Amino acid sequence: MVITDFLERNARLYGSEIALVEVSPSEKRDKAVTWREAKLIESTTDSPYRREITWRDFDNMANRFANLLLSRETPRGTKVGILMMNCIEFLPLYFGILKAGCLAVPLNYRYSSDEIKYCLDLADIEILLFGPEFIARMDAISTEIPKVHTMFFVGKEADVPSYCENCLRVIQFASSNQPPIALTQDDYAAIYFSSGTTGFPKAILHKHRALYSSCLTEQNHHSQSRDDVFLCIPPLYHTGAKMHWFGSLMAGSKAVILRGIKPEWILRTVTEEKCTIVWLLVPWVQDILDAIDSGRINLDDYLLSQWRLMHIGAQPVPPSLIKRWLKVFPHHQYDTNYGLSESIGPGCVHLGVENVNKVGAIGIPGYLWECKIVKNDQLEEVEGEEVGELAVKGPGVMTCYYKNQEATDEILKGEWLLTGDMAKYDADGFIYLVDRKKDVVITGGENLYPVQIEDYLRKFDKIKDVAVIGLPDQRLGEIAAAIISIKDGMTCTEQEIEDFCQDLPRYKRPRKVIFADVPRNPTGKIEKPVLRERYCGKHLVEQQITG
């Protein structure tokens, strides 16, 4: 069995039922409707605020795109890129790629033109789907990506660039029959991107076995049923959001794609769509609680009694935050999910809804997974509560880093995957993260790579030396701080640094600037542990003082 079988089963058994809903709160609607009005918003496929698709139409759209690819004599194993914001078309097109025997390759929608170009080349992408938000970025590189021979635009006819075909128009002429492609769990299915300490993305190759196993793991952990409604907010290019949705796919239940993260939008959507399961990131949990505490949100204005599970992941979770959440929502089940793209996303370790007394731990091995904490690359296990590197083993472990055997050999040790995270057991066998082996900064669930930011800042002619580290932050988990040494005889202000960073994506810009010497060891390496020891405690005190 492969993952596309679940979609075909749902279309057959639940064809007329709603599979996906897309809600865009920033779009205007004719009438504001609340739960008190006995009736939900009237939905039409033409509404800019709310769109929906049935399981049958979902499957038909996937089939049409698969058959379109096959009609173009697209070879099995062709890599098809997806550069799209979250929208109702994303998942049907993703499944269409799989049904054609091709590999789906989602790209981070935060990528700059140069990063898009790099990833297209790295993954040998020949066909690319992209949405209207990326026209300017694609215009800049459309003549510089010779491997990409076909580009499909997913948007309005009037906006289609000259070098693209309108995907939503051309698939109308393709057959909606099941494509004649037999898939097995040993077929390659997808490539997802990750990055190392240099910040250059690696292409992570997964087989259908990994995708299928993630359905089983997710459904086992969170017991999705036909009555559940999953609210999906994080980006679908991540393994995290998609693999949590796989539980809904396996159960044949509805999911809602919310295009926005404001607390009011989240609670309103939970109310109007009767959501029962919501996966949140730490900043969103913080924002919701702060809005409630400030009085900006009155919970009496929302219908939330059906909401049964809030789970969280993508970054370390402050125990105090979850304790605060459970005081406000005492009827909620809660779970923490740990994973990485190399392990097909979340689930290789999870807390478990029955272990809320262990909040602070990432948990125990997930369903179908094994874990151990090791001292070295020979996988010698630690003793007691000794700190070591977390290693995981299961059906979701990646096949390899595509076209990068050296990096593959660094983290794959037989069937075991070295995660790069330092961890320890407690007396009950629960796993706690201690530190990251590498210096990646995780802010709001997104990875920041200090070397990238440092290299950018070094272009500023007043900067002599720079180091970027992560400082603890109550809302985002961490923020990027730039410790900057100015050239002799020069002066510089924080505003000048902020102005210089305007060309960086917003999430990569340092949120704190510290003018100070940058310590280096005798071999010339920046002593980041020294910087963390020097500034992390001070920053926490500043946060407490400012509230």
C-alpha positions in Angstrom: 0.0 0.0 0.0 1.2 3.6 -0.7 -0.1 6.9 0.4 -2.1 7.6 -2.8 -4.2 4.6 -2.0 -5.7 6.5 1.0 -6.9 9.3 -1.3 -8.4 6.9 -3.8 -10.2 5.1 -1.0 -11.6 8.3 0.4 -12.8 9.4 -3.0 -14.6 6.1 -3.4 -16.2 5.9 0.1 -16.6 9.6 1.0 -16.6 11.2 -2.4 -19.2 13.9 -1.8 -17.9 14.9 1.7 -15.5 17.8 2.2 -11.9 17.0 2.2 -10.2 20.4 2.4 -11.3 23.9 3.2 -9.2 27.0 2.6 -9.9 30.0 4.7 -8.3 33.4 3.9 -9.3 35.8 6.7 -7.6 38.8 5.1 -10.1 38.6 2.3 -13.4 40.4 2.7 -16.7 38.6 2.9 -20.2 39.9 2.4 -21.5 39.2 5.9 -19.7 38.4 9.2 -21.3 35.2 10.6 -20.7 34.0 14.1 -21.5 30.6 15.7 -24.5 32.3 17.4 -26.3 32.6 14.1 -27.4 28.9 13.7 -25.7 28.8 10.3 -22.1 28.8 9.1 -20.9 30.9 6.2 -22.4 29.9 2.9 -19.4 28.4 1.0 -18.9 28.6 -2.7 -15.8 27.7 -4.7 -15.6 31.2 -6.0 -15.5 32.9 -2.6 -12.1 34.6 -1.9 -12.7 34.1 1.8 -13.6 30.4 1.9 -13.1 27.6 -0.6 -13.7 23.9 -0.3 -13.1 20.7 -2.2 -14.6 17.2 -1.9 -12.7 14.0 -1.7 -13.9 13.1 -5.2 -12.8 16.4 -6.7 -9.5 16.2 -4.8 -8.8 12.9 -6.3 -10.0 14.0 -9.8 -7.7 17.0 -9.7 -4.8 14.8 -8.7 -5.6 12.4 -11.5 -5.9 15.2 -14.1 -2.5 16.6 -13.2 -0.9 13.1 -13.2 -2.4 12.4 -16.6 -1.3 15.8 -17.9 2.3 14.9 -17.0 2.0 11.5 -18.6 0.5 13.0 -21.8 3.7 15.1 -22.0 5.7 11.8 -21.9 7.1 12.8 -18.5 9.5 9.9 -17.4 8.9 8.1 -14.2 11.1 9.6 -11.5 11.0 13.2 -12.9 11.4 15.8 -10.1 8.5 18.3 -10.0 9.0 21.4 -7.9 6.2 23.1 -5.9 6.7 26.7 -5.0 3.4 27.8 -3.6 1.9 29.3 -0.5 -0.6 27.3 1.4 -3.8 26.9 -0.7 -6.4 24.4 -1.6 -4.6 23.4 -4.8 -1.3 22.4 -3.1 -2.2 19.0 -1.9 -4.1 17.8 -5.0 -1.2 18.8 -7.2 1.3 17.2 -4.8 -0.7 13.9 -5.1 -0.9 14.3 -8.8 2.9 14.3 -9.0 3.0 11.1 -6.9 0.4 9.4 -9.0 2.4 10.1 -12.2 5.3 8.2 -10.7 7.3 11.5 -10.3 8.9 13.0 -7.2 7.3 15.9 -5.5 9.8 18.6 -4.4 8.2 21.4 -2.2 10.3 24.5 -1.9 10.4 26.9 1.0 8.3 30.0 0.0 10.7 32.2 1.9 13.5 31.4 -0.5 15.1 34.3 -2.5 15.5 34.0 -6.2 19.1 32.8 -5.8 18.0 30.1 -3.3 15.2 29.0 -5.6 17.7 28.7 -8.4 20.2 26.7 -6.2 17.5 24.2 -5.1 16.1 23.7 -8.6 19.6 22.8 -9.8 20.4 20.7 -6.7 17.3 18.5 -7.0 17.4 18.2 -10.8 13.9 19.7 -11.0 12.6 19.7 -14.6 9.0 20.8 -14.0 8.0 23.6 -11.7 4.6 24.7 -10.3 4.5 28.2 -8.8 1.9 30.6 -7.5 1.3 34.3 -8.0 3.3 35.4 -5.0 6.5 34.2 -6.8 6.2 36.0 -10.1 8.9 38.6 -9.4 11.3 36.0 -8.0 10.8 33.7 -11.0 11.1 36.6 -13.5 14.5 37.2 -12.1 15.8 33.7 -12.9 13.5 32.3 -15.6 16.3 32.4 -18.2 18.9 30.9 -15.8 17.4 27.5 -15.0 18.0 25.4 -18.1 17.1 22.1 -16.4 13.5 23.3 -15.9 11.9 22.8 -19.2 8.3 23.3 -18.2 6.7 25.8 -15.7 3.1 25.8 -14.7 1.5 28.9 -13.1 -1.2 28.2 -10.5 -3.3 31.4 -10.4 -5.5 33.7 -12.5 -5.3 33.6 -16.3 -4.6 37.4 -16.4 -1.4 36.9 -14.3 0.2 34.1 -16.2 3.9 35.0 -17.1 4.8 34.6 -20.7 7.2 31.7 -20.0 4.5 29.6 -18.2 1.4 27.6 -18.9 -1.8 28.1 -16.8 -2.0 24.9 -14.8 -5.6 25.2 -13.7 -6.7 25.7 -17.4 -4.6 23.0 -19.1 -5.5 20.2 -16.5 -9.2 20.7 -17.5 -8.4 18.9 -20.7 -6.7 15.9 -19.0 -8.5 12.7 -18.0 -9.8 12.3 -14.5 -9.3 8.5 -14.6 -6.8 6.8 -12.4 -3.4 7.0 -14.2 -1.9 3.7 -15.2 1.0 3.9 -12.9 1.7 1.1 -10.3 3.5 2.4 -7.2 5.3 0.5 -4.5 6.7 1.5 -1.1 10.2 1.1 -2.6 9.6 3.8 -5.2 11.0 7.3 -4.6 8.3 9.8 -3.7 9.6 13.1 -2.6 12.6 15.4 -1.9 12.5 17.9 1.0 15.1 20.5 1.7 17.1 21.0 4.8 20.3 22.8 5.6 23.6 22.4 7.4 25.6 24.9 9.4 26.7 26.6 6.2 23.1 27.4 5.4 23.2 25.7 2.0 20.1 23.5 1.6 20.5 19.7 1.3 18.0 17.7 -0.7 16.5 14.9 1.4 15.3 11.9 -0.6 12.4 9.8 0.7 10.6 6.7 -0.6 6.9 6.1 -0.5 7.6 3.8 2.5 8.4 6.9 4.5 5.3 8.8 3.5 3.1 5.9 4.2 4.7 5.2 7.6 4.1 8.8 8.7 0.3 8.3 8.2 0.4 5.3 10.6 2.5 7.1 13.1 0.4 10.3 13.1 -2.9 8.4 13.3 -1.6 6.2 16.2 -0.4 9.2 18.2 -3.5 11.4 17.8 -6.4 9.0 17.1 -7.9 10.9 14.2 -11.4 9.7 13.4 -14.0 10.6 10.7 -15.5 13.1 13.1 -12.3 15.1 13.5 -11.5 18.4 11.8 -7.8 19.3 11.6 -6.7 23.0 11.4 -3.5 23.3 9.4 -1.7 26.6 9.7 2.1 25.9 9.2 3.5 25.9 5.6 2.8 22.8 3.5 6.4 22.8 2.1 7.4 21.5 5.6 7.2 17.8 6.3 5.6 18.8 9.7 2.3 20.3 8.4 1.8 17.8 5.7 2.6 14.7 7.8 0.2 15.9 10.6 -2.4 16.2 7.9 -1.7 12.6 6.9 -3.6 11.5 10.0 -6.7 13.2 8.5 -6.0 11.6 5.1 -5.9 8.2 6.7 -9.1 8.8 8.7 -10.9 10.3 5.8 -11.7 13.4 7.8 -11.8 17.1 6.9 -8.9 19.5 7.2 -8.9 23.3 7.1 -6.0 25.3 5.6 -5.8 28.7 7.4 -4.0 31.4 5.6 -3.1 33.6 8.5 -1.8 33.3 12.1 -3.6 36.1 14.0 -5.1 34.8 17.3 -8.5 36.1 16.3 -8.3 34.3 13.0 -7.3 31.0 14.6 -10.1 31.0 17.2 -12.7 32.2 14.7 -11.8 29.4 12.3 -11.8 26.8 15.0 -15.3 28.1 15.8 -16.8 28.3 12.3 -15.2 25.1 11.0 -15.7 23.2 14.2 -12.1 22.2 14.4 -11.1 19.5 16.9 -7.3 19.2 16.4 -5.0 22.2 16.0 -1.2 22.0 15.6 0.5 25.3 16.8 4.0 26.7 17.0 5.2 28.3 20.2 4.8 31.9 19.0 1.2 31.3 18.1 0.4 29.8 21.5 2.1 32.8 23.1 0.1 35.2 21.0 -3.2 33.6 21.7 -2.6 33.6 25.5 -1.4 37.2 25.4 -4.5 38.3 23.5 -6.7 36.5 26.1 -4.8 38.0 29.0 -4.9 41.5 27.6 -8.7 41.3 27.0 -8.3 41.7 23.3 -9.9 38.2 22.9 -12.9 37.2 24.9 -13.3 33.4 24.8 -17.1 33.8 25.3 -17.2 35.1 21.7 -16.1 31.7 20.3 -17.4 28.1 20.3 -14.4 26.0 21.3 -15.9 23.1 23.2 -15.3 20.6 20.4 -11.6 21.4 20.3 -10.0 18.3 21.9 -6.3 18.4 21.1 -3.6 21.0 20.8 -0.2 19.7 19.9 3.0 21.5 19.2 6.5 21.1 17.8 9.3 22.4 15.5 11.2 24.0 18.4 11.8 23.5 22.2 8.6 24.1 24.1 8.8 26.0 27.4 7.0 24.0 30.1 5.6 27.1 31.7 3.9 28.0 28.4 2.0 24.7 28.3 1.1 24.9 31.9 -0.4 28.3 31.2 -2.3 27.0 28.2 -3.8 24.1 30.1 -5.1 26.5 32.8 -7.0 28.4 30.1 -8.0 25.3 28.2 -8.2 22.6 30.9 -10.2 20.2 28.7 -7.5 20.0 26.0 -5.3 17.0 25.4 -1.7 18.1 24.7 1.2 16.5 22.8 4.7 17.5 21.9 6.1 16.2 18.6 9.8 15.9 17.7 11.3 15.1 14.3 13.2 16.4 11.4 12.9 16.3 7.7 15.4 13.5 7.5 12.9 11.4 9.6 9.9 12.5 7.4 8.9 15.1 9.9 7.4 14.9 13.4 6.7 11.7 15.3 9.9 9.8 15.7 9.7 11.0 19.3 6.6 12.3 21.0 5.4 13.1 24.5 2.0 11.3 24.2 -1.3 12.8 25.4 -1.2 10.6 28.4 2.1 12.0 29.6 1.3 15.7 30.2 3.0 15.4 33.6 6.2 15.2 31.6 5.9 18.5 29.8 9.4 19.7 29.1 10.5 16.3 27.7 10.2 15.6 24.0 9.0 12.2 25.0 9.5 8.6 24.1 10.0 6.8 20.8 7.1 7.3 18.4 5.0 4.5 16.9 7.2 2.4 14.6 10.3 4.2 15.8 13.3 3.3 18.0 15.6 5.8 19.7 18.8 5.8 21.6 21.3 8.4 22.9 24.8 7.7 21.9 28.3 8.8 22.8 29.8 8.7 19.4 29.4 7.8 15.7 29.9 4.1 16.6 26.5 4.4 18.4 27.9 3.5 21.8 25.0 4.2 24.2 25.3 6.6 27.1 24.7 5.5 30.7 22.1 6.8 33.0 21.4 10.5 32.5 24.6 11.2 30.6 24.2 13.6 27.7 24.8 12.3 24.2 23.5 12.6 20.6 20.0 11.5 19.9 19.8 8.8 17.2 16.5 7.4 15.7 15.6 4.4 13.6 12.4 3.7 11.8 10.6 3.4 8.4 10.7 7.2 7.9 14.4 7.6 7.9 15.6 9.2 4.6 17.2 7.3 1.8 20.0 9.8 1.5 20.9 13.4 0.9 20.4 13.5 -2.9 23.8 13.9 -4.7 25.7 14.3 -1.4 27.2 11.0 -0.2 29.6 12.7 2.2 26.8 14.4 4.1 24.8 11.2 4.0 27.6 9.2 5.6 27.9 11.7 8.4 24.5 11.1 9.8 23.3 7.7 8.5 24.9 4.9 10.4 23.3 1.8 9.0 19.6 2.1 9.8 20.3 4.7 12.4 20.0 8.5 11.8 22.1 10.8 13.9 19.9 13.9 14.6 22.5 16.4 15.6 20.6 17.1 18.8 22.2 16.5 22.2 19.8 14.8 24.7 19.5 12.9 27.9 17.1 10.5 29.6 15.4 11.1 32.9 14.9 8.3 35.4 11.7 7.2 33.7 13.2 6.9 30.2 11.8 10.2 28.8 14.0 12.1 26.5 15.0 15.7 27.1 16.9 17.9 24.6 19.9 19.6 26.1 21.5 21.5 23.2 22.0 21.3 19.5 25.2 19.9 18.2 25.4 22.6 15.6 24.8 26.3 15.9 21.5 26.5 14.0 19.1 29.0 15.6 15.4 28.1 15.6 13.1 31.1 15.7 9.4 30.6 15.5 9.8 27.1 14.1 12.1 28.3 11.3 15.8 27.5 11.0 18.3 30.3 10.8 21.8 29.7 9.8 24.3 32.0 11.4 27.0 31.7 8.7 24.6 33.0 6.1 23.7 36.1 8.2 27.4 36.6 9.2 28.5 36.5 5.6 25.9 39.1 4.6 26.8 41.4 7.5 30.5 41.2 6.6 29.7 43.1 3.4 29.0 46.2 5.4 32.1 48.3 5.2 32.1 49.4 8.9 32.1 45.8 10.2 35.3 44.3 11.3 34.0 41.0 12.6 30.6 39.5 13.4 29.1 36.5 15.1 25.5 35.4 15.2 24.1 33.4 18.0 20.6 32.5 19.3 19.3 34.1 22.4 16.4 32.6 24.3 13.0 34.2 23.7 9.8 33.5 25.5 7.7 33.9 22.3 9.9 32.7 19.4 12.0 30.2 21.3 15.1 32.0 20.1 16.0 35.1 18.3 19.1 35.8 16.2 21.6 38.2 17.9 24.5 39.8 16.0 27.6 40.5 18.0 29.4 43.1 15.9 32.9 44.4 16.1 33.4 47.8 14.3 36.5 48.8 12.5 38.9 51.0 14.3 38.1 54.7 14.1 34.6 54.1 12.9 31.2 54.5 14.6 28.0 52.7 13.8 24.4 52.6 15.1 21.8 49.9 15.4 19.7 51.8 12.9 22.5 51.6 10.3 22.7 47.8 10.8 18.9 47.5 10.5 18.9 49.6 7.3 21.7 47.4 5.8 19.7 44.3 6.5 16.6 45.4 4.6 17.5 43.2 1.7 17.5 40.1 3.9 14.3 38.2 4.3 12.6 39.5 7.5 13.0 36.3 9.4 16.7 36.3 8.8 17.3 39.8 10.1 19.0 40.0 13.5 16.5 41.0 16.2 19.2 42.2 18.6 22.5 43.9 17.8 25.3 44.0 20.3 28.4 46.0 19.7 31.3 44.2 21.2 34.5 42.2 20.5 34.1 38.8 18.8 36.2 36.2 20.6 38.1 33.7 18.5 40.2 30.7 19.6 43.8 30.1 18.5 42.7 28.4 15.4 40.6 31.3 14.3 37.2 29.9 15.1 34.5 32.0 16.8 34.0 31.0 20.4 30.2 30.9 20.3 29.9 29.0 23.6 31.6 32.0 25.2 29.2 34.4 23.6 26.2 32.4 24.7 27.4 32.2 28.2 28.1 35.9 28.2 24.8 37.2 26.7 22.0 34.6 27.2 21.6 35.2 30.9 21.7 38.9 30.5 19.1 38.8 27.7 16.7 36.7 29.9 17.0 39.3 32.7 16.2 42.1 30.1 13.1 40.2 29.0 11.9 39.8 32.5 12.4 43.5 33.2 10.6 44.6 30.0 7.7 42.2 30.6 
